[in-house]
Amino acid sequence: MLNSATAPDDSRRTDSGLDIDALKIVADGINALREPARATILVTHYQRLLDYVQPDYVTCWPAAASSRAAGPELAKELEARGYEWFGGRA
């Protein structure tokens, strides 16, 4: 597992530009590392990744002045409604 403090910037954006097969491979790797004693922070703009890696908790920061945290349903709501309803940028 990469240490984000020392990892090159591009290595922290694993889901960027992946096709569906590669996205599944990445998700399988993330899921293989999941365990109760390990916390994982996954930053993504892709709902599809969250279809394969079921989050326990979702936090959204569409604008610097606002945020919202909820369960995985928040990611699906953002996918369906976009950021405008949330008060963020479109």
Buried (B, 14 or more C-beta within 10 A) or exposed (E): EEEEEEEEEEEEEBBEEBEEEEBBEBBEEBEEEEEEEEEEEEEBEBEBBBBBBEBEEBEBEBEEEEEBEEEBEBBBBBEEEEEEEBEBEE
